[in-house]
Amino acid sequence: MPAQESVLRQSLRLLIVDDSPDDRAEIRRLVLRGADRPVAFTEVECGSAAVSAIRSADTGPPDCVLLDYTLPDMNAVEVLTAVIAADGLPPCPVVVVTGIAGSDMGRAVIRAGAQDYIGKEWLTPHGLIRAVENAAERWAMAHELHKKEAALCESEAHFRLIFASAAVGIARLGLDGRFVEVNDAFARIHGFDRDEVPGMTVQQLTHPDDRPADLALMRRLLDGELPTYTLEKRKFRKDGSVIWVNHAVSLDRLPGGMARHFISAVHDITDRKQAERKLFESNSRLEALMRALPVGVSFSEDATCERITGNPAVLAQFAVPPTENLSASAPDPVAFGRKLRFLHAGQPLSDTELPLQRAVAENRIIPPLELEVVMPDGRHWFAEASGAPIHDERGAVVAGVAVTLDITDRKRAEHEIRALNADLEARVARRTAQLEEANRELESFSYSVSHDMRAPLRSIQGFSQILLEEYATHLPPEAKDCLNEVCGNTKQMGRLIDDLLAFSRLGRAALEKSVVSADRLARQCIADLGRDRSAEFRVADLPSCSADPALLKQVWLNLLSNALKYSRGRKQPVVEVGARAGERELVYFVKDNGVGFDMRYAHNLFGVFQRLHRQEDYEGTGVGLAIVQRVVHRHGGRVWAEAQPDQGATFYFSLPLEGATA
């Protein structure tokens, strides 16, 4: 318990430790004579009892202990050693009272923790009380000093911990600017080992362009003009590279105010500086882009859209100076925006319905909207405008942007194109009607000619046959050969007329579509052509389609008979039938291993009477593939072929997928 508190109490509690009753009595007498207040005595005769009394948890330590040096079980040094606390002091003031003279003993008890010692032969009432009071004062001062030393040690340890573990670079510099000590972070920032920096000057690490400003601030700090200063400057790393740092400097002063050290805190801001440079470059590029863009770009300064500015293109579109406010919702009643009118599909739009304002209000991108702009002078022009909101880092809408494209020329061109298209459509309709009428007349003529030719053709064929049957014995061989030639040609002519009639009917017959099993239809046609059993047919699964069954059968019959005809000269004729499904159409094919053809003449395949082989080699009228093409075209499909001479041929035709099932 501190002596300052004990002097305020009504009585002084003293512990007398002495194995001599007479000495204890003498000490009591002297104390009572010298004390100016009541005294409560506790007396013990040995060291162990003294230790217990001093450590007593019930009463606490006494205000002072008068301890005889020599006791039956231990001496004063041993008693002090037993009760000494962690701070190196006993729990209360101790005065050693001894009959042994000598400075060695005095030094020993003082080192052991006693506050004073006094010889028994020197005891007087005043001297003894004075020794007790001095011991209490010294004990209190020692305690206070220990507290301050502990606080100082703790502060120093705390500083050392911060100094060593801080992520910020910290350095102590002499007043001459030389580094005394740096932490690991400082060394790491500058690329040095920690022990390489002390002895260097701060200006060695500072970029030449930043040294004057740094030195000027250091002088002002030393002169007391500044309590501290912060400077963003460039510094050199060990490898010569340049970094940017935030450099904060203050002075470490002695208690009297004299400067002792500079304390510097350094934070690497290179990344931030690079980001600022990139941001500046990005803004510069954006400004250049805005100036160069031929389309108008306008920005609201905030989410209220009360002030809108734009790039040169939008200012030119609206014929306003750069300082003019483009907002139609500005509180200024003479704002330029109030002199404009906007229409969409002929209907006026309010300011809140414009793309920029809608984008901000609805927090979404507004797709391009065609507007008619009525200028203050009454001039009209057309714009295509879209808008988008601008967000902050939290996603909140803080402004808006709009893009305005002048589409006046486009609208004028569209109007002209519509007029031209209308005229063209009328002309096409007239021409189509004329062509349809011509086709009808041509088909009617073909039908009439083909029909009217049948009667004389039948007569020629009939009379020729009668001559051969009834007068063959009277005819010379040359005449019989001529009649046989006439009969053959009339039969060929009959087949040609039949094919022409069929081809003509295709243009007049109405399509009666239904879902057709192409697989079943193709196999049926193969069966109908079964007279040629030498060919091998390979038929894959064919998907169904939407078509006129009768007309589609003609396609299959013509393609299959064509494949058989041109592959019959092979030792083993092979005909493959397959299909594949595309995104919008079904494609069927018939492939043979026949004589093939030269692809240079493929464009002649599907014309009427067009043949790539001689009549003497392969019979036919030259109408079959034309029929295939007409049927497929009427179904909205297409037809083509691929081949190589003597390598066979593949004929393809497609039908639209609409209405078909796979």
C-alpha positions in Angstrom: 0.0 0.0 0.0 1.5 3.4 -1.0 2.9 5.6 1.8 1.0 8.6 0.6 -2.3 6.8 1.6 -0.9 5.6 4.9 -0.2 9.1 6.2 -3.8 10.0 5.9 -4.9 7.2 8.2 -5.7 7.8 11.8 -3.2 5.3 13.1 0.2 4.0 11.9 0.4 0.2 11.5 3.9 -1.0 12.3 5.3 -4.6 12.2 8.2 -5.1 14.6 10.3 -8.2 13.8 12.9 -8.9 16.6 13.6 -11.9 18.7 14.5 -9.7 21.7 11.6 -8.6 23.9 13.7 -5.8 25.3 14.6 -4.5 21.9 11.0 -4.7 20.8 9.9 -2.8 23.9 12.5 -0.1 23.3 11.4 0.3 19.7 7.8 0.7 20.8 8.8 3.3 23.4 10.8 5.3 20.9 8.1 5.2 18.2 5.4 6.3 20.6 7.5 9.2 21.8 8.3 10.3 18.3 4.9 9.7 16.6 2.4 12.4 16.2 -0.5 10.0 15.7 -1.7 6.7 17.2 0.4 3.7 16.4 -0.9 0.0 16.1 1.9 -2.5 16.7 2.2 -6.1 15.5 5.2 -8.0 16.9 6.8 -11.3 15.7 10.0 -12.9 16.8 11.2 -14.8 13.7 11.6 -14.4 10.0 8.9 -17.0 8.9 6.4 -15.2 11.1 7.4 -11.9 9.5 6.9 -13.3 6.0 3.4 -14.5 6.9 2.5 -11.2 8.5 3.7 -9.2 5.5 1.8 -11.5 3.1 -1.4 -11.6 5.2 -4.4 -11.7 3.0 -6.7 -10.7 5.9 -5.1 -7.5 7.1 -2.9 -6.7 4.2 0.7 -5.6 4.6 1.6 -3.1 7.4 2.5 0.5 6.7 6.1 -0.2 7.5 8.2 -3.1 8.8 11.0 -2.5 11.4 13.1 -5.7 10.7 16.0 -6.8 12.9 18.8 -8.1 10.7 19.6 -11.2 12.7 16.7 -13.5 13.5 16.6 -17.1 14.8 15.6 -18.7 11.5 16.8 -16.3 8.8 18.4 -12.9 8.4 16.9 -9.7 7.0 18.2 -10.3 3.4 16.5 -13.7 3.4 13.2 -12.3 4.7 13.3 -9.6 2.0 14.0 -12.2 -0.6 11.0 -14.2 0.5 8.5 -11.3 0.3 9.9 -9.5 -2.7 7.3 -8.9 -5.4 7.5 -9.1 -9.2 8.4 -5.5 -9.4 11.5 -6.0 -7.3 10.0 -4.3 -4.2 8.6 -5.7 -1.0 4.8 -5.3 -0.5 5.4 -2.5 2.0 8.3 -0.2 3.2 11.0 -2.0 5.2 13.6 -0.5 7.6 16.3 -2.8 8.8 17.2 -2.2 12.4 20.5 -3.8 13.2 23.2 -3.8 15.8 25.8 -4.9 13.2 27.8 -2.0 11.9 29.3 -2.0 8.4 28.6 -0.6 4.9 28.6 -4.1 3.4 25.5 -5.1 5.4 23.8 -1.8 4.5 24.4 -2.3 0.8 23.2 -5.9 1.0 19.8 -5.1 2.6 19.3 -2.1 0.2 20.0 -4.4 -2.8 17.6 -7.0 -1.3 14.7 -4.4 -1.3 14.9 -2.5 2.0 14.2 1.2 1.8 16.6 2.1 4.7 18.6 0.7 7.6 19.5 2.2 11.0 21.8 1.0 13.8 20.2 0.2 17.2 22.8 2.3 18.9 21.6 5.4 17.0 17.9 5.0 17.7 16.1 8.1 18.9 12.4 8.9 18.8 12.8 11.5 16.1 15.3 9.5 14.1 13.2 6.3 14.1 10.1 8.1 13.0 12.1 9.9 10.4 13.5 6.6 9.1 9.9 5.2 8.8 8.6 8.2 6.9 11.7 8.3 4.6 11.2 4.6 3.9 7.5 5.1 3.0 8.4 8.0 0.7 11.2 6.0 -1.0 9.0 2.9 -1.4 6.3 5.1 -3.0 8.8 6.7 -5.4 10.2 3.4 -6.3 6.8 2.0 -7.1 5.9 5.1 -9.2 9.3 4.8 -11.0 8.6 1.1 -11.7 5.2 1.9 -13.1 6.6 4.5 -15.4 9.5 2.2 -16.5 6.9 -0.6 -17.1 4.7 1.8 -19.2 7.8 3.0 -21.1 8.8 -0.6 -21.8 5.3 -1.5 -22.9 5.2 1.6 -25.1 8.6 0.7 -26.6 7.5 -2.9 -27.1 4.3 -1.6 -28.8 6.3 0.7 -31.0 8.7 -2.1 -31.9 5.8 -4.4 -32.7 4.2 -1.8 -35.0 7.6 -0.8 -36.5 8.4 -4.4 -37.3 5.0 -5.7 -38.4 3.5 -2.6 -40.1 2.6 -3.1 -43.8 3.6 0.6 -44.2 7.3 1.4 -44.6 8.6 3.2 -41.5 12.0 4.7 -41.1 13.9 6.8 -38.5 16.3 9.3 -39.9 18.8 11.6 -38.4 18.4 15.3 -38.7 21.0 15.2 -41.5 18.6 13.1 -43.5 20.5 9.8 -43.1 18.5 6.6 -42.4 19.1 5.3 -38.9 16.7 2.4 -38.9 14.0 1.0 -41.3 11.4 -1.8 -41.0 11.0 -4.7 -43.3 8.2 -3.1 -45.2 10.3 0.0 -46.0 13.2 -2.2 -47.2 10.8 -4.4 -49.2 9.1 -1.4 -50.9 12.6 -0.1 -52.0 13.9 -3.5 -52.9 16.7 -3.6 -50.3 17.6 -5.8 -47.5 16.8 -4.2 -44.2 20.5 -3.7 -43.1 21.4 -2.1 -46.5 19.5 1.1 -45.9 20.9 2.7 -42.7 23.6 5.2 -43.6 22.0 6.1 -46.9 20.4 9.6 -47.3 16.7 10.1 -48.1 17.8 12.2 -51.2 19.7 9.2 -52.6 16.4 7.4 -53.0 14.4 10.4 -54.1 13.8 11.2 -57.8 15.8 14.4 -58.8 12.6 16.1 -59.9 11.0 15.7 -56.4 14.1 16.5 -54.3 13.6 20.3 -54.1 10.0 20.1 -52.8 11.0 17.4 -50.3 14.0 19.4 -48.9 11.9 22.5 -48.6 9.3 20.7 -46.6 11.9 19.1 -44.3 13.4 22.6 -43.6 9.9 23.9 -42.7 9.3 21.0 -40.4 12.6 21.6 -38.6 11.9 25.3 -38.3 8.6 24.5 -36.6 6.4 25.9 -39.5 4.8 22.5 -40.0 3.8 19.9 -37.4 4.1 17.2 -40.1 4.0 17.0 -43.9 2.8 14.6 -46.6 4.2 14.4 -50.1 3.6 12.2 -53.1 6.9 11.6 -54.8 8.9 9.3 -56.9 11.7 7.1 -55.4 14.3 4.7 -56.8 14.3 1.1 -55.9 17.6 -0.8 -55.6 17.3 -2.1 -59.2 16.9 1.5 -60.5 13.2 1.3 -61.2 11.0 4.2 -60.2 8.0 3.9 -57.8 5.5 6.4 -56.5 5.1 6.7 -52.7 3.0 8.6 -50.2 5.7 10.1 -47.9 4.5 11.3 -44.5 7.1 12.8 -42.2 7.0 14.0 -38.6 9.6 14.9 -35.9 10.5 12.8 -32.8 11.3 15.3 -30.1 12.9 15.1 -26.7 10.8 16.1 -23.6 12.2 19.6 -23.9 11.0 19.9 -27.4 14.4 19.5 -29.1 14.2 17.5 -32.4 15.9 14.1 -32.2 14.8 12.2 -35.4 12.7 12.3 -38.4 10.0 9.6 -38.5 9.0 8.7 -42.1 6.0 6.6 -43.1 6.0 5.4 -46.7 3.1 3.8 -48.6 3.7 2.4 -52.1 1.1 4.1 -54.4 2.6 3.0 -57.7 -0.5 0.9 -58.6 -2.8 3.9 -57.8 -0.7 6.3 -59.8 -0.7 3.8 -62.8 -4.5 3.5 -62.4 -4.8 7.3 -62.3 -2.6 7.6 -65.4 -4.7 4.9 -67.2 -7.9 6.7 -66.1 -6.6 10.0 -67.4 -5.6 8.3 -70.7 -9.0 6.6 -70.9 -10.8 9.9 -70.2 -8.6 11.6 -72.9 -9.5 8.9 -75.4 -13.1 9.1 -74.5 -13.1 12.8 -74.9 -11.4 12.5 -78.3 -13.9 9.8 -79.3 -16.8 12.0 -78.2 -15.4 14.9 -80.3 -14.8 12.7 -83.3 -18.1 10.7 -83.2 -20.5 11.6 -86.0 -23.4 10.6 -83.9 -24.8 12.7 -81.0 -24.0 11.6 -77.5 -25.6 13.4 -74.5 -25.1 12.9 -70.7 -27.2 13.8 -67.7 -25.1 15.2 -64.9 -27.1 13.3 -62.3 -30.2 11.2 -61.9 -32.6 14.2 -62.0 -31.7 14.8 -65.6 -32.2 18.5 -65.0 -28.9 19.3 -66.8 -27.8 17.5 -69.9 -24.6 18.2 -71.9 -23.3 16.5 -75.0 -20.6 16.1 -77.6 -20.1 18.4 -80.6 -22.3 16.2 -82.8 -25.4 16.4 -80.6 -24.9 20.2 -80.1 -24.7 20.5 -83.9 -27.9 18.4 -84.3 -29.8 20.6 -82.0 -28.0 23.8 -83.1 -27.0 24.9 -79.6 -23.8 26.4 -78.1 -21.7 24.2 -75.7 -23.0 26.0 -72.6 -26.7 25.4 -73.5 -28.6 22.9 -71.3 -30.2 20.2 -73.5 -32.6 19.1 -70.8 -36.3 19.4 -71.4 -37.0 19.1 -67.7 -34.7 21.8 -66.5 -36.2 24.2 -63.9 -35.1 27.2 -66.0 -38.2 28.2 -68.0 -36.2 29.4 -70.9 -34.1 26.2 -71.2 -33.5 25.2 -74.7 -35.2 21.9 -74.2 -38.6 23.6 -73.8 -38.3 25.1 -77.3 -38.1 21.6 -78.8 -40.9 19.2 -79.6 -40.5 15.4 -80.0 -42.9 13.1 -81.8 -43.0 9.4 -82.1 -45.3 7.9 -84.7 -46.9 11.3 -85.0 -47.7 11.6 -81.3 -46.0 14.2 -79.1 -43.7 12.9 -76.3 -43.2 14.4 -72.9 -39.7 14.9 -71.5 -40.1 11.8 -69.3 -40.8 9.7 -72.3 -37.5 10.5 -74.0 -34.9 7.7 -74.1 -32.4 9.2 -71.7 -34.9 10.1 -69.0 -36.6 6.7 -69.4 -33.3 4.9 -69.1 -32.6 6.7 -65.8 -36.2 6.3 -64.4 -36.6 2.7 -65.4 -33.0 1.6 -64.8 -32.7 -0.2 -68.1 -31.4 0.2 -71.7 -34.0 1.8 -73.9 -33.7 0.4 -77.5 -33.6 2.7 -80.5 -36.7 4.8 -80.9 -37.5 6.8 -84.0 -38.3 10.4 -83.2 -39.4 13.4 -85.3 -37.7 16.5 -83.9 -39.4 19.9 -84.4 -36.8 22.7 -84.0 -37.6 26.1 -82.6 -37.5 27.5 -86.1 -40.1 25.0 -87.3 -37.6 22.8 -89.1 -38.2 19.1 -88.9 -35.7 16.3 -88.9 -35.7 12.6 -87.9 -33.6 10.9 -85.2 -33.0 7.4 -83.9 -32.3 7.7 -80.1 -31.5 5.1 -77.5 -30.7 5.5 -73.8 -28.9 3.7 -71.0 -28.5 4.2 -67.3 -25.1 4.9 -65.6 -24.4 3.2 -62.3 -22.1 3.8 -59.4 -20.0 1.0 -57.7 -23.1 -0.1 -55.7 -25.2 -0.4 -58.8 -27.4 2.6 -58.1 -28.4 4.8 -61.0 -26.5 8.1 -60.9 -26.9 9.5 -64.4 -27.8 8.5 -68.0 -26.5 8.6 -71.5 -28.3 8.8 -74.8 -27.1 8.3 -78.4 -28.9 10.3 -81.2 -28.4 9.4 -84.8 -29.7 11.8 -87.5 -31.7 9.5 -89.9 -33.3 12.2 -92.0 -31.5 11.1 -95.1 -32.4 7.5 -94.4 -36.1 8.3 -93.9 -36.1 10.2 -97.1 -34.4 7.3 -98.9 -36.9 4.9 -97.3 -39.8 7.0 -98.6 -38.2 7.0 -102.1 -37.6 3.3 -101.9 -41.2 2.6 -100.9 -42.4 4.6 -103.8 -40.0 2.8 -106.2 -41.0 -0.6 -104.7 -44.7 0.2 -105.1 -44.1 1.1 -108.8 -41.9 -2.0 -109.2 -44.5 -4.2 -107.6 -47.2 -2.8 -109.9 -44.9 -3.4 -113.0 -44.0 -6.9 -111.7 -47.7 -7.7 -111.2 -48.5 -6.6 -114.7 -45.6 -8.5 -116.1 -46.5 -11.6 -114.1 -50.0 -11.5 -115.3 -48.8 -11.2 -118.9 -46.4 -14.1 -118.3 -49.0 -16.2 -116.7 -51.4 -15.6 -119.6 -48.6 -16.4 -122.0 -47.8 -19.6 -120.1 -51.5 -20.6 -120.1 -51.7 -20.0 -123.8 -48.4 -21.9 -124.4 -49.6 -24.8 -122.2 -53.0 -24.8 -124.0 -51.2 -24.7 -127.3 -48.9 -27.6 -126.3 -51.8 -29.6 -125.1 -53.8 -28.9 -128.3 -50.9 -29.7 -130.6 -50.0 -32.9 -128.7 -53.6 -34.0 -128.7 -54.2 -33.1 -132.4 -51.0 -34.9 -133.4 -52.2 -38.2 -132.0 -54.8 -38.9 -134.7 -52.5 -38.6 -137.8 -49.8 -40.3 -135.8 -52.1 -43.3 -135.1 -53.0 -43.4 -138.8 -49.4 -43.5 -139.9 -48.6 -46.1 -137.4 -51.7 -48.2 -138.3 -51.2 -48.1 -142.1 -47.5 -48.9 -141.7 -48.3 -51.9 -139.5 -50.9 -53.1 -142.1 -48.4 -52.9 -144.9 -45.9 -54.9 -142.8 -48.4 -57.6 -141.9 -50.4 -58.0 -145.2 -48.0 -57.0 -147.9 -44.7 -58.0 -146.5 -44.2 -60.7 -149.1 -44.7 -58.2 -151.9 -42.2 -55.6 -150.5 -38.5 -55.5 -151.2 -36.2 -55.6 -148.1 -35.4 -51.9 -148.4 -39.1 -51.0 -148.2 -39.6 -53.3 -145.2 -36.7 -51.6 -143.4 -38.2 -48.2 -144.2 -41.6 -49.3 -142.8 -39.9 -50.7 -139.6 -38.1 -47.3 -139.2 -41.5 -45.5 -139.6 -43.1 -47.7 -137.0 -40.2 -47.2 -134.5 -40.2 -43.4 -135.0 -44.0 -43.2 -134.6 -43.8 -45.1 -131.4 -41.0 -42.7 -130.2 -43.2 -39.8 -131.3 -46.1 -41.2 -129.3 -44.0 -41.5 -126.2 -42.7 -37.9 -126.7 -46.3 -36.6 -127.1 -47.3 -38.5 -123.9 -44.4 -36.9 -122.0 -45.2 -33.5 -123.4 -48.8 -33.8 -122.3 -47.7 -34.9 -118.9 -45.3 -32.0 -118.6 -48.0 -29.6 -119.8 -50.5 -30.9 -117.2 -48.0 -30.3 -114.4 -48.4 -26.5 -114.9 -52.2 -26.7 -114.6 -52.7 -29.4 -112.0 -53.4 -28.2 -108.4 -51.2 -29.4 -105.6 -52.9 -31.7 -103.2 -50.4 -32.0 -100.3 -50.5 -34.5 -97.5 -48.0 -36.2 -95.3 -46.3 -38.8 -97.5 -44.2 -41.7 -96.5 -41.3 -41.2 -98.8 -39.9 -44.5 -97.7 -43.0 -46.4 -98.7 -43.4 -44.5 -102.0 -39.8 -45.0 -103.1 -40.0 -48.8 -102.4 -43.3 -49.0 -104.3 -41.7 -47.3 -107.3 -38.8 -49.8 -107.1 -41.3 -52.6 -107.2 -43.1 -51.0 -110.2 -39.7 -51.0 -112.0 -39.0 -54.6 -111.0 -38.7 -55.8 -114.6 -35.0 -55.1 -114.2 -34.0 -57.6 -111.6 -30.3 -57.4 -112.3 -29.8 -54.1 -110.4 -29.1 -54.0 -106.6 -31.2 -51.4 -104.7 -29.9 -50.1 -101.4 -32.6 -48.0 -99.7 -32.0 -46.2 -96.4 -34.8 -45.2 -94.0 -36.4 -42.1 -95.6 -38.2 -39.5 -93.6 -41.8 -38.5 -94.4 -42.5 -35.2 -96.1 -45.3 -32.9 -97.1 -46.1 -33.3 -100.8 -48.6 -34.2 -103.5 -48.3 -38.1 -103.5 -49.1 -38.5 -107.3 -46.6 -35.9 -108.3 -43.9 -37.1 -105.9 -44.3 -40.6 -107.4 -43.4 -39.2 -110.8 -40.2 -37.7 -109.3 -39.2 -41.1 -107.8 -40.1 -43.0 -111.0 -38.2 -40.7 -113.3 -35.1 -40.6 -111.0 -35.0 -44.4 -110.4 -35.7 -45.3 -114.1 -33.0 -42.8 -115.1 -30.5 -44.5 -112.7 -31.4 -48.0 -114.0 -31.1 -46.9 -117.6 -27.6 -45.4 -117.3 -26.2 -48.2 -115.1 -27.5 -51.2 -117.0 -24.2 -51.6 -118.8 -22.4 -52.4 -115.5 -21.7 -55.9 -114.5 -23.5 -55.3 -111.3 -25.8 -52.2 -111.4 -26.2 -50.6 -107.9 -28.7 -47.9 -107.1 -28.7 -46.2 -103.7 -31.5 -44.2 -102.2 -31.1 -42.0 -99.1 -31.9 -38.8 -97.4 -30.6 -36.2 -94.9 -32.3 -33.5 -92.8 -31.1 -29.9 -92.9 -32.3 -27.0 -90.8 -35.1 -26.0 -93.3 -35.4 -28.8 -95.8 -35.3 -32.5 -96.4 -32.8 -33.7 -99.0 -33.4 -37.0 -100.9 -31.0 -38.5 -103.4 -30.7 -41.4 -105.9 -27.2 -42.5 -106.7 -26.1 -45.0 -109.4 -22.8 -46.5 -110.6 -23.5 -45.9 -114.2 -21.8 -43.9 -117.0 -22.1 -40.6 -115.2 -21.5 -37.3 -117.1 -19.3 -34.3 -117.4 -20.3 -31.6 -114.9 -19.6 -28.9 -117.5 -22.9 -29.9 -119.1 -24.9 -30.3 -115.9 -26.9 -27.1 -116.6 -28.5 -28.9 -119.6 -29.8 -31.8 -117.6 -33.2 -30.5 -116.6 -34.3 -28.7 -119.8 -37.0 -30.2 -122.0 -35.6 -32.4 -124.8 -32.1 -31.9 -123.4 -29.9 -35.1 -123.5 -26.3 -35.7 -122.7 -26.2 -39.1 -124.4 -27.2 -40.3 -127.9 -30.7 -41.6 -128.6 -29.1 -44.7 -130.1 -27.3 -45.6 -126.9 -30.0 -44.8 -124.3 -33.7 -44.5 -125.1 -35.8 -41.7 -123.8 -37.6 -38.5 -124.8 -35.5 -35.9 -122.8 -38.5 -34.8 -120.8 -38.2 -37.0 -117.6 -35.8 -34.8 -115.7 -37.7 -31.6 -116.8 -40.8 -33.2 -115.1 -38.7 -33.9 -112.0 -37.6 -30.2 -111.8 -41.1 -28.8 -112.4 -42.6 -31.0 -109.7 -39.9 -30.2 -107.1 -40.1 -26.4 -107.9 -43.9 -26.4 -107.5 -43.3 -27.9 -104.0 -40.8 -25.0 -103.1 -37.8 -27.3 -103.4 -34.7 -27.5 -105.6 -33.0 -30.2 -107.7 -29.4 -30.7 -108.7 -26.9 -33.4 -109.7 -23.3 -34.4 -109.2 -21.3 -36.8 -111.4 -18.0 -37.8 -113.0 -17.7 -39.5 -116.3 -17.8 -43.3 -115.9 -18.1 -42.9 -112.1 -21.9 -42.8 -111.8 -24.2 -39.9 -110.9 -26.2 -38.7 -107.9 -29.4 -36.7 -108.3 -30.7 -34.7 -105.3 -34.0 -33.0 -104.7 -35.1 -31.1 -101.6 -38.5 -30.4 -100.0 -39.3 -27.7 -97.3 -39.4 -29.1 -93.8 -42.6 -27.2 -92.9 -45.3 -29.8 -92.3 -42.9 -32.7 -92.6 -42.2 -35.3 -89.8 -38.8 -36.9 -89.3 
